[in-house]
Amino acid sequence: MPANVGIEYTPEFKRALRKLVKKYHHIRSDLQPVIMLLQKGELVGDRISGAGNPVFKARVRNSDIQKGKRSGYRLIYWQKTRRYITLVTIYSKLDQGDISAREIKRIIKEFEIVQQRT
């Protein structure tokens, strides 16, 4: 993978992050190391089967709770191309169970429609 991968955000990711910031004040600093790895071209996490696209789920530690990565955040991202990654959504494992491949596909499809309009 090349270095300097561009990162873009779906409206769903931005909404989810705004909601989580209210409850977990350190979420941005918790996410930063993972985003930096993605920008360097390193894919982190596990590939999600059934999502149709190269979509990954990364575990991110929540420093606002003392329970480790298992109870932390789940960052869902899409390797759109070798040079672009789209952050699809994020959620706290304490607040929500797993996200379905169908839901991920829906978010990506909506994002692609918005991108085509601009």
N, C-alpha and C positions, 0 to 999 in steps of 0.2 A: 504494500500500500504506500502511496506517496505521502510525503509530509505536507503540512498546511492544508488539511482537509477543511472545507467550508462547513459550517454548522448552520442549519436553519431550523425554525421552530414552527410547529403547527399551531393554529389558534387553540386547539384542544390542550396542547402542552402548556401554553401561556396561561390559559384559564386554570388548569389544574395547579400550576406552580403558584399563581396568585392566591388560590384557596389554601394551599399547604403552608405558605409563608405566614399566614395568620396564626397557625397552630405551632409550626416548627420554625423558629426564628433563624436557625442556622442552616436551612436547607440550601441556600445559594452557595455557601462555603463548602458544604458537604458534596455538592454536585461538581464543583470546580475541578477537582482532580480527575474525575471521570471525563469531563468535557475536554480537558487538556490532553488526555490520552487519545480521545477520538480525533482531536485536531492533529495529532501527530501521526494519525493513520493506524492506530492500534484499535482493533475491534475487541471490546470487552463484553463479557456476559455470554449467555447461551442463545443460540439461534432458535427462533420460535418456528416450529413446523406448522404448516397449514395457513400461514399468513400470506403466502403467495409471493412475497417479495423477500429479499434478504433482511429480515427483521430480527432484532436481538433484544433480549431482556437482561439488563445489568442490575445487580444488587448494589445498592449504595447505602453506606452506613448513615444512620440518623444520629447525629451527635446530641440531639435534644433528649434522647432517651438512652438508657444504658443497657441495651439488649443485643447489640451487634447487628451484622448485616441481615441476618435472617428476619429480623423484625423491622428492618429499615425501609428504604424506598425501593421501588422498582421503576427503573428508567427504561422505557420502550423506545427504541430508535430504529430507523430504517436506513440501510446503506443504499442510498438512491443511486449513486455512481461511485466510482473509486475516489472521486474528489469532493463529493457532497454527502453529508449525513443529515437526516432530518430527525429531530427529536419529536417523537410522536405523542407521547404522554408520560406522565409520572404519577405515581400514587404511593401512599404509605401502606405497607403490608398490615399495619395495625388497624387501618381504617377500611381496607378493601381486600377482597380475595383476588385471585388471579383474573386477568383480563382475557377475554376470549379472542381467538384468531379472527373471528368474524367482526368483533368490535374494532380491532386494529385495522382490518381491511377497510371498514367504514370510515375511520378517521383519515386514513391515507387517501382514500378516494375523494373525500370532501376537500382535503388539502390540495390535491391535484387539480380539482375543478377551480378552486380559488386561484391557484397559480396560473392557470390557462387564461383567466380573465384579466390578469394584470400584465 
